[in-house]
Amino acid sequence: MFNRLLGLGLILFSGTVWMLAGAFPEQNTSGPGPALFPQMLAVLLLILSISLMLTKENRHSEGLDKRGKIFFSLGVLMVILYVAIIQLIGFGVATLLVTIGWMWLMKIRKWWVLLTTSTLLPASVIFAFEYLLRVPIPHGLLY
């Protein structure tokens, strides 16, 4: 029952994303417009939502234990803090800190993996968006 309700909610959300992206202004040059990527994600979400609704639920699943609930809550809190601080301290630093936090929650403890991944992820996204696509990302006090 939960999968069907969640799937239905996600279908409604994907329809909303599709309609909002369709309201983007048209691009004057040839090629795909700004609505292409959000609409592609909306279609992907629609397909995954339908597959979620069609999967059979396991009636004997236990759910999360106390520790799992704490980790889930910390993950949600990190996402909320990320959204709140990204404008203040900037995309690069905020993404670096959240990446370290997420990997720590996933029990990744090797320092070289933490530092390498959390440094390369924001650096590659900044390079791709700022320099290749020329799409501005939030810069804050720290970058």
C-alpha positions in Angstrom: 0.0 0.0 0.0 2.8 2.4 0.9 4.6 1.9 -2.5 1.4 2.6 -4.3 0.7 5.8 -2.4 4.3 7.0 -2.8 4.3 6.1 -6.5 1.1 8.1 -6.9 2.6 11.1 -5.2 5.7 10.9 -7.3 3.6 10.6 -10.5 1.8 13.8 -9.5 5.2 15.5 -8.7 6.6 14.4 -12.1 3.6 15.9 -13.8 4.1 19.1 -11.9 7.8 19.2 -12.9 6.8 18.6 -16.6 4.3 21.4 -16.6 6.6 23.9 -14.8 9.4 23.1 -17.1 7.1 23.6 -20.1 6.6 27.2 -19.0 10.3 28.0 -19.3 11.0 30.6 -22.0 12.0 29.4 -25.4 15.6 29.5 -26.6 16.3 31.6 -29.6 19.1 29.4 -31.0 18.8 25.9 -32.4 19.1 22.9 -30.2 17.4 21.8 -27.0 15.9 24.5 -24.8 16.1 24.9 -21.1 13.1 22.7 -20.5 14.7 19.5 -21.9 16.6 18.3 -18.9 13.8 18.8 -16.3 11.3 17.2 -18.6 13.7 14.2 -19.1 13.9 13.9 -15.4 10.1 14.1 -15.1 9.7 11.2 -17.6 12.4 9.1 -15.7 10.6 9.8 -12.4 7.2 8.8 -14.0 8.7 5.5 -15.3 10.3 4.7 -11.9 7.1 5.7 -10.1 5.0 3.3 -12.2 7.5 0.5 -11.6 7.4 1.3 -7.8 3.6 1.0 -7.9 3.8 -2.3 -9.7 6.3 -4.0 -7.4 4.9 -6.4 -4.8 5.4 -5.3 -1.2 7.1 -7.6 1.3 4.5 -8.0 4.1 7.2 -9.3 6.5 9.6 -6.4 6.3 10.6 -5.0 9.6 11.5 -1.4 8.7 14.2 0.6 10.3 15.7 -0.1 13.7 16.5 2.8 16.1 20.0 3.3 14.7 18.6 3.4 11.1 16.0 6.0 12.1 18.8 8.1 13.6 20.9 7.9 10.5 17.9 8.6 8.3 17.1 11.7 10.4 20.7 12.9 10.2 20.7 12.5 6.4 17.5 14.5 6.1 18.9 17.2 8.4 22.1 17.3 6.3 20.1 18.0 3.2 18.1 20.7 4.9 21.3 22.3 6.2 22.9 22.0 2.7 20.0 23.9 1.1 20.2 26.5 3.9 24.0 27.2 3.8 24.7 26.8 0.1 24.0 30.5 -0.6 25.9 31.6 2.5 29.2 29.7 2.1 29.0 28.7 -1.6 28.4 25.5 -3.6 31.9 24.2 -3.4 32.4 24.3 0.3 28.9 23.2 1.1 29.0 20.3 -1.2 32.4 19.2 0.1 31.1 19.2 3.7 27.9 17.4 2.9 29.7 14.8 0.8 32.0 14.1 3.8 29.0 13.9 6.0 27.1 11.5 3.8 30.1 9.2 3.3 30.6 9.2 7.1 27.0 8.2 7.6 27.6 5.4 5.0 30.4 4.1 7.2 33.2 5.1 4.8 36.2 5.8 7.1 39.2 5.8 4.8 40.5 9.3 5.0 41.9 9.3 1.4 38.5 8.2 0.0 36.7 10.9 2.0 39.1 13.6 0.9 39.4 12.5 -2.7 35.7 12.0 -3.3 34.5 15.1 -1.4 37.1 17.3 -3.3 36.6 15.8 -6.8 32.8 15.9 -6.7 32.3 19.7 -6.2 35.4 20.5 -8.4 34.0 18.4 -11.3 30.5 19.9 -10.9 31.9 23.4 -10.8 34.1 22.8 -13.8 31.2 21.3 -15.8 28.6 24.0 -15.0 30.7 27.1 -14.6 33.2 26.6 -17.4 31.8 24.1 -19.9 28.1 25.0 -19.7 28.5 28.6 -18.5 25.7 28.1 -15.9 26.4 30.1 -12.7 26.4 28.2 -9.4 26.0 29.8 -5.9 29.2 31.5 -4.6 29.2 32.4 -1.0 31.6 33.8 1.5 34.1 30.9 1.3 33.7 30.4 -2.5 
